[in-house]
Amino acid sequence: MPERGYRVHREALPVPSLGHPSIAILFALTVFVLVATVALASEGEAPSLDVHEPVEGFRTNALSVTVSGWTDPGAALVITTSNGNNSRTHHDQPDTIGYFNLMALVFEGWNDISITATFFGKETTTDLRRVWVDRTPPNLVIVNPRDD
């Protein structure tokens, strides 16, 4: 009798060959999480957004910065960097648990970085950060030994 119940469960899933019953359960849980995310988004809830990097006022001499943090799985991310004259837009998706990590290109000088998480282009959550990029090499003055 359990074999028959298992077969009915397998036939109800869209993937025809899942093998071991634990794989079928894992697949069902994954589908449930995705459906719950879609249901949350359709209720008009804005996604959560917790940006870890870059910190406000971060200073670097590189032309890219790491943007990382957490949001809700299923949210779309748009990261825009701008220095007042130029801007760049980066698109990303968090992984299945909501973590994101990408390199955003920046410009010389102060850069305003806007990180926006969106559910289906409707409800949004935005975090703003400013970073300083200085590509000017330092002046090196040798004082000892003196070259007389």
TORNU-325837 format. One record per residue: residue number from 1; residue in three letters; x, y negated, z negated of N, C-alpha, C in turn. Coordinates in Angstrom, 2 decimals, m for minus. Layout:
{NUM "Ala" {X Y Z} {X Y Z} {X Y Z}},
...
# end
This chain:
{1 "Met" {0.81 1.21 0.00} {0.00 0.00 0.00} {0.85 m1.28 0.00}},
{2 "Pro" {1.92 m1.39 m0.79} {2.74 m2.61 m0.74} {3.33 m2.86 0.65}},
{3 "Glu" {3.65 m1.77 1.39} {4.21 m1.95 2.73} {3.23 m2.68 3.63}},
{4 "Arg" {1.96 m2.35 3.50} {0.94 m3.01 4.33} {0.83 m4.49 3.97}},
{5 "Gly" {0.84 m4.83 2.69} {0.77 m6.22 2.27} {1.97 m7.01 2.76}},
{6 "Tyr" {3.12 m6.38 2.74} {4.34 m7.05 3.21} {4.24 m7.33 4.70}},
{7 "Arg" {3.73 m6.37 5.46} {3.60 m6.56 6.90} {2.64 m7.71 7.21}},
{8 "Val" {1.55 m7.80 6.49} {0.60 m8.89 6.72} {1.28 m10.22 6.45}},
{9 "His" {2.08 m10.29 5.37} {2.79 m11.53 5.05} {3.78 m11.89 6.15}},
{10 "Arg" {4.53 m10.89 6.67} {5.49 m11.15 7.75} {4.80 m11.62 9.01}},
{11 "Glu" {3.65 m11.07 9.32} {2.94 m11.46 10.53} {2.39 m12.87 10.42}},
{12 "Ala" {2.15 m13.35 9.21} {1.62 m14.70 9.03} {2.69 m15.77 9.20}},
{13 "Leu" {3.97 m15.38 9.07} {5.06 m16.34 9.22} {5.40 m16.52 10.70}},
{14 "Pro" {5.81 m17.72 11.09} {6.11 m17.97 12.49} {7.39 m17.29 12.99}},
{15 "Val" {8.27 m16.85 12.09} {9.50 m16.17 12.51} {9.24 m14.68 12.46}},
{16 "Pro" {9.34 m13.96 13.59} {8.94 m12.57 13.64} {9.82 m11.61 12.87}},
{17 "Ser" {11.12 m11.85 12.75} {12.00 m10.88 12.11} {12.81 m11.57 11.02}},
{18 "Leu" {12.36 m11.45 9.78} {13.06 m12.09 8.67} {13.92 m11.11 7.88}},
{19 "Gly" {13.74 m9.79 8.12} {14.56 m8.81 7.43} {14.10 m8.59 6.01}},
{20 "His" {14.96 m8.85 5.07} {14.73 m8.59 3.66} {13.61 m9.49 3.10}},
{21 "Pro" {12.79 m8.97 2.16} {11.70 m9.78 1.60} {12.16 m11.08 0.95}},
{22 "Ser" {13.37 m11.11 0.36} {13.84 m12.35 m0.26} {14.07 m13.44 0.77}},
{23 "Ile" {14.43 m13.07 1.99} {14.60 m14.06 3.06} {13.24 m14.64 3.42}},
{24 "Ala" {12.21 m13.79 3.45} {10.87 m14.27 3.74} {10.40 m15.26 2.68}},
{25 "Ile" {10.71 m14.97 1.43} {10.31 m15.87 0.33} {11.06 m17.19 0.45}},
{26 "Leu" {12.36 m17.14 0.75} {13.15 m18.35 0.92} {12.61 m19.18 2.08}},
{27 "Phe" {12.25 m18.52 3.16} {11.68 m19.22 4.31} {10.36 m19.88 3.92}},
{28 "Ala" {9.51 m19.17 3.20} {8.22 m19.73 2.78} {8.43 m20.94 1.87}},
{29 "Leu" {9.40 m20.88 0.96} {9.68 m22.02 0.08} {10.19 m23.22 0.88}},
{30 "Thr" {11.03 m22.98 1.89} {11.52 m24.06 2.73} {10.38 m24.73 3.47}},
{31 "Val" {9.48 m23.94 4.01} {8.30 m24.49 4.70} {7.47 m25.29 3.72}},
{32 "Phe" {7.30 m24.80 2.48} {6.52 m25.52 1.48} {7.15 m26.87 1.17}},
{33 "Val" {8.47 m26.92 1.01} {9.15 m28.19 0.71} {8.96 m29.18 1.87}},
{34 "Leu" {9.09 m28.70 3.09} {8.90 m29.59 4.23} {7.47 m30.10 4.32}},
{35 "Val" {6.51 m29.24 4.07} {5.10 m29.66 4.09} {4.84 m30.64 2.96}},
{36 "Ala" {5.42 m30.41 1.78} {5.23 m31.33 0.66} {5.84 m32.69 0.99}},
{37 "Thr" {6.98 m32.72 1.68} {7.60 m33.98 2.07} {6.71 m34.73 3.05}},
{38 "Val" {6.17 m34.03 4.01} {5.27 m34.67 4.98} {4.02 m35.18 4.27}},
{39 "Ala" {3.49 m34.41 3.33} {2.31 m34.85 2.59} {2.61 m36.10 1.78}},
{40 "Leu" {3.78 m36.15 1.13} {4.18 m37.32 0.37} {4.27 m38.54 1.27}},
{41 "Ala" {4.88 m38.35 2.45} {5.02 m39.47 3.38} {3.68 m39.96 3.88}},
{42 "Ser" {2.76 m39.05 4.11} {1.46 m39.46 4.64} {0.61 m40.17 3.59}},
{43 "Glu" {0.96 m40.05 2.32} {0.22 m40.74 1.27} {0.64 m42.20 1.12}},
{44 "Gly" {1.60 m42.66 1.93} {2.01 m44.05 1.88} {3.07 m44.36 0.84}},
{45 "Glu" {3.70 m43.34 0.30} {4.76 m43.54 m0.68} {6.05 m43.94 0.02}},
{46 "Ala" {6.72 m44.94 m0.47} {8.03 m45.31 0.06} {9.06 m44.31 m0.44}},
{47 "Pro" {10.04 m43.95 0.39} {11.05 m42.99 m0.07} {11.95 m43.62 m1.13}},
{48 "Ser" {12.46 m42.77 m2.01} {13.44 m43.25 m2.99} {14.76 m43.50 m2.27}},
{49 "Leu" {15.60 m44.34 m2.84} {16.91 m44.62 m2.25} {17.88 m44.98 m3.36}},
{50 "Asp" {18.94 m44.21 m3.48} {19.98 m44.44 m4.49} {21.33 m44.44 m3.78}},
{51 "Val" {21.86 m45.62 m3.50} {23.12 m45.76 m2.76} {24.28 m45.75 m3.75}},
{52 "His" {25.22 m44.82 m3.56} {26.39 m44.71 m4.43} {27.57 m45.50 m3.89}},
{53 "Glu" {27.76 m45.45 m2.57} {28.86 m46.15 m1.91} {28.32 m46.91 m0.72}},
{54 "Pro" {28.87 m48.06 m0.42} {29.92 m48.78 m1.13} {29.33 m49.54 m2.32}},
{55 "Val" {30.17 m49.84 m3.27} {29.74 m50.66 m4.39} {29.70 m52.12 m3.93}},
{56 "Glu" {28.88 m52.91 m4.57} {28.77 m54.34 m4.23} {30.13 m55.01 m4.41}},
{57 "Gly" {30.57 m55.79 m3.40} {31.82 m56.52 m3.48} {33.05 m55.69 m3.14}},
{58 "Phe" {32.85 m54.47 m2.64} {33.97 m53.60 m2.27} {34.89 m54.30 m1.29}},
{59 "Arg" {36.21 m54.15 m1.48} {37.20 m54.78 m0.60} {38.06 m53.69 0.05}},
{60 "Thr" {38.34 m53.87 1.35} {39.10 m52.87 2.08} {39.85 m53.53 3.23}},
{61 "Asn" {40.82 m52.81 3.79} {41.48 m53.27 5.01} {41.12 m52.35 6.18}},
{62 "Ala" {40.21 m51.41 5.97} {39.78 m50.49 7.01} {38.57 m51.05 7.76}},
{63 "Leu" {38.39 m50.59 8.99} {37.26 m51.06 9.79} {36.06 m50.11 9.70}},
{64 "Ser" {36.04 m49.28 8.65} {34.88 m48.45 8.38} {34.78 m48.25 6.87}},
{65 "Val" {33.55 m48.08 6.39} {33.32 m47.81 4.97} {32.39 m46.61 4.85}},
{66 "Thr" {32.55 m45.88 3.78} {31.66 m44.75 3.51} {30.37 m45.27 2.91}},
{67 "Val" {29.26 m44.84 3.46} {27.94 m45.13 2.91} {27.35 m43.79 2.48}},
{68 "Ser" {27.09 m43.64 1.18} {26.58 m42.36 0.69} {25.58 m42.59 m0.43}},
{69 "Gly" {24.77 m41.57 m0.65} {23.78 m41.63 m1.73} {22.71 m40.59 m1.54}},
{70 "Trp" {21.55 m40.87 m2.14} {20.42 m39.92 m2.13} {19.15 m40.63 m1.70}},
{71 "Thr" {18.33 m39.90 m0.99} {16.98 m40.34 m0.64} {16.11 m39.10 m0.57}},
{72 "Asp" {14.87 m39.26 m0.21} {13.98 m38.11 m0.09} {14.27 m37.34 1.20}},
{73 "Pro" {14.27 m36.00 1.14} {14.42 m35.23 2.37} {13.31 m35.62 3.36}},
{74 "Gly" {13.66 m35.72 4.61} {12.68 m36.09 5.62} {12.66 m37.58 5.94}},
{75 "Ala" {13.34 m38.38 5.14} {13.40 m39.82 5.41} {14.41 m40.08 6.52}},
{76 "Ala" {14.17 m41.10 7.31} {15.13 m41.53 8.32} {15.93 m42.69 7.74}},
{77 "Leu" {17.23 m42.70 7.99} {18.10 m43.76 7.48} {18.58 m44.65 8.61}},
{78 "Val" {18.54 m45.95 8.37} {19.11 m46.92 9.29} {20.06 m47.79 8.48}},
{79 "Ile" {21.33 m47.79 8.90} {22.35 m48.58 8.22} {22.81 m49.65 9.20}},
{80 "Thr" {22.68 m50.92 8.82} {23.08 m52.03 9.68} {24.19 m52.80 8.99}},
{81 "Thr" {25.28 m53.02 9.71} {26.38 m53.85 9.20} {26.44 m55.12 10.04}},
{82 "Ser" {26.66 m56.24 9.37} {26.69 m57.53 10.06} {27.63 m58.47 9.34}},
{83 "Asn" {28.39 m59.26 10.12} {29.26 m60.27 9.52} {28.79 m61.69 9.88}},
{84 "Gly" {27.57 m61.82 10.35} {27.05 m63.13 10.74} {27.15 m63.37 12.23}},
{85 "Asn" {28.19 m62.85 12.88} {28.37 m63.01 14.32} {28.07 m61.72 15.08}},
{86 "Asn" {28.41 m60.59 14.48} {28.25 m59.29 15.12} {27.48 m58.36 14.20}},
{87 "Ser" {26.83 m57.38 14.81} {26.15 m56.37 13.99} {26.21 m55.02 14.67}},
{88 "Arg" {26.14 m53.98 13.86} {26.10 m52.60 14.35} {25.02 m51.86 13.57}},
{89 "Thr" {24.37 m50.93 14.25} {23.33 m50.12 13.62} {23.70 m48.65 13.72}},
{90 "His" {23.59 m47.95 12.61} {23.87 m46.52 12.53} {22.59 m45.81 12.09}},
{91 "His" {22.30 m44.66 12.68} {21.13 m43.86 12.31} {21.61 m42.54 11.71}},
{92 "Asp" {20.91 m42.08 10.68} {21.30 m40.83 10.04} {20.08 m40.19 9.40}},
{93 "Gln" {20.22 m38.93 9.04} {19.20 m38.17 8.31} {19.87 m37.58 7.08}},
{94 "Pro" {19.20 m37.56 5.94} {19.78 m36.87 4.79} {19.72 m35.35 5.01}},
{95 "Asp" {20.49 m34.61 4.23} {20.42 m33.16 4.34} {19.14 m32.66 3.68}},
{96 "Thr" {19.00 m31.35 3.54} {17.74 m30.77 3.05} {17.43 m31.10 1.60}},
{97 "Ile" {18.43 m31.56 0.83} {18.15 m31.95 m0.55} {18.16 m33.47 m0.73}},
{98 "Gly" {18.38 m34.22 0.38} {18.30 m35.68 0.32} {19.61 m36.43 0.28}},
{99 "Tyr" {20.74 m35.72 0.32} {22.06 m36.39 0.26} {22.45 m36.89 1.64}},
{100 "Phe" {23.05 m38.08 1.69} {23.59 m38.60 2.95} {24.98 m39.15 2.72}},
{101 "Asn" {25.81 m39.09 3.77} {27.19 m39.55 3.70} {27.64 m39.82 5.13}},
{102 "Leu" {27.97 m41.06 5.46} {28.43 m41.39 6.80} {29.43 m42.53 6.74}},
{103 "Met" {30.16 m42.68 7.82} {31.11 m43.78 7.96} {30.45 m44.86 8.81}},
{104 "Ala" {30.32 m46.06 8.25} {29.73 m47.18 8.97} {30.85 m48.12 9.42}},
{105 "Leu" {30.80 m48.52 10.67} {31.80 m49.45 11.20} {31.49 m50.86 10.71}},
{106 "Val" {32.54 m51.58 10.31} {32.40 m52.94 9.78} {33.32 m53.88 10.55}},
{107 "Phe" {33.19 m55.16 10.27} {33.95 m56.21 10.96} {34.85 m56.93 9.97}},
{108 "Glu" {35.80 m57.68 10.49} {36.67 m58.52 9.65} {35.82 m59.54 8.90}},
{109 "Gly" {36.16 m59.79 7.64} {35.43 m60.77 6.82} {34.34 m60.12 5.98}},
{110 "Trp" {33.41 m60.94 5.50} {32.30 m60.43 4.70} {31.32 m59.70 5.60}},
{111 "Asn" {30.87 m58.54 5.16} {29.88 m57.74 5.88} {28.69 m57.50 4.98}},
{112 "Asp" {27.51 m57.79 5.49} {26.27 m57.44 4.81} {25.85 m56.07 5.34}},
{113 "Ile" {25.67 m55.13 4.43} {25.26 m53.77 4.81} {23.86 m53.54 4.29}},
{114 "Ser" {22.95 m53.23 5.20} {21.56 m52.94 4.86} {21.33 m51.44 5.05}},
{115 "Ile" {20.92 m50.75 3.98} {20.63 m49.32 4.04} {19.12 m49.17 3.83}},
{116 "Thr" {18.43 m48.66 4.85} {16.98 m48.54 4.80} {16.56 m47.09 5.00}},
{117 "Ala" {15.74 m46.59 4.09} {15.14 m45.26 4.21} {13.68 m45.45 4.59}},
{118 "Thr" {13.22 m44.68 5.59} {11.86 m44.84 6.12} {11.20 m43.49 6.29}},
{119 "Phe" {9.92 m43.42 5.93} {9.10 m42.26 6.23} {8.28 m42.56 7.47}},
{120 "Phe" {8.59 m41.92 8.58} {7.83 m42.02 9.82} {7.59 m43.45 10.27}},
{121 "Gly" {8.56 m44.33 10.02} {8.46 m45.71 10.47} {7.45 m46.55 9.73}},
{122 "Lys" {6.94 m46.05 8.60} {5.91 m46.79 7.86} {6.49 m47.41 6.60}},
{123 "Glu" {6.47 m46.67 5.52} {6.94 m47.17 4.23} {8.46 m47.14 4.18}},
{124 "Thr" {9.07 m48.23 3.71} {10.53 m48.32 3.68} {11.03 m48.74 2.31}},
{125 "Thr" {12.27 m48.35 2.04} {13.00 m48.80 0.86} {14.36 m49.26 1.36}},
{126 "Thr" {14.81 m50.44 0.93} {16.07 m51.01 1.42} {16.97 m51.39 0.26}},
{127 "Asp" {18.26 m51.15 0.44} {19.28 m51.58 m0.51} {20.32 m52.38 0.28}},
{128 "Leu" {20.79 m53.48 m0.29} {21.76 m54.35 0.38} {23.07 m54.34 m0.38}},
{129 "Arg" {24.19 m54.30 0.37} {25.52 m54.37 m0.22} {26.37 m55.32 0.62}},
{130 "Arg" {27.36 m55.97 m0.04} {28.33 m56.81 0.67} {29.71 m56.24 0.45}},
{131 "Val" {30.48 m56.16 1.54} {31.86 m55.69 1.45} {32.76 m56.68 2.18}},
{132 "Trp" {34.02 m56.75 1.74} {35.00 m57.65 2.33} {36.04 m56.83 3.08}},
{133 "Val" {36.29 m57.19 4.34} {37.30 m56.53 5.15} {38.37 m57.56 5.50}},
{134 "Asp" {39.62 m57.28 5.11} {40.74 m58.18 5.40} {41.83 m57.35 6.06}},
{135 "Arg" {42.06 m57.57 7.34} {43.06 m56.84 8.12} {44.39 m57.59 8.21}},
{136 "Thr" {44.51 m58.73 7.52} {45.75 m59.51 7.56} {46.81 m58.79 6.74}},
{137 "Pro" {47.97 m58.49 7.37} {49.02 m57.84 6.59} {49.58 m58.81 5.55}},
{138 "Pro" {50.01 m58.29 4.44} {50.58 m59.18 3.40} {51.94 m59.72 3.84}},
{139 "Asn" {52.28 m60.92 3.33} {53.61 m61.48 3.56} {54.58 m60.80 2.60}},
{140 "Leu" {55.69 m60.36 3.13} {56.69 m59.69 2.31} {57.93 m60.57 2.27}},
{141 "Val" {58.27 m61.03 1.09} {59.45 m61.87 0.90} {60.43 m61.09 0.04}},
{142 "Ile" {61.61 m60.85 0.59} {62.64 m60.13 m0.16} {63.49 m61.17 m0.89}},
{143 "Val" {63.53 m61.10 m2.21} {64.27 m62.07 m3.00} {65.58 m61.51 m3.54}},
{144 "Asn" {65.68 m60.20 m3.58} {66.89 m59.62 m4.11} {67.12 m58.28 m3.42}},
{145 "Pro" {68.20 m57.96 m2.81} {69.40 m58.78 m2.67} {69.20 m59.87 m1.62}},
{146 "Arg" {69.83 m60.95 m1.84} {69.73 m62.08 m0.92} {70.63 m61.85 0.27}},
{147 "Asp" {70.18 m62.31 1.41} {70.97 m62.19 2.63} {71.63 m63.54 2.89}},
{148 "Asp" {72.87 m63.76 2.32} {73.57 m65.06 2.46} {74.49 m65.08 3.62}},
# end
